[in-house]
Amino acid sequence: MLDQNLNDKVISLRRMSAEYYQKAAWNQLLALDNYREKNFEAAERFAQLSFEDQMNAVEFAELADAESLIFLDLNTEEEY
């Protein structure tokens, strides 16, 4: 049961990371579109949002990696 809970947590964290990466990409596209239209204030705002979303994505990915290591450690300990 504990294995399934940890596995679900890792999946959830990776999903959150993917969602933030997707938002970051979308905001980057909006920044580029606004830059092309010479709407620099909006372009900067979307670029900043993209950056923040990328940082959130990285944070969730790192949390998922840490949880994966815990999951592997627990499985290794059970084998001994």
Helices and strands as residue ranges (DSSP letters): H 2-36, H 40-79
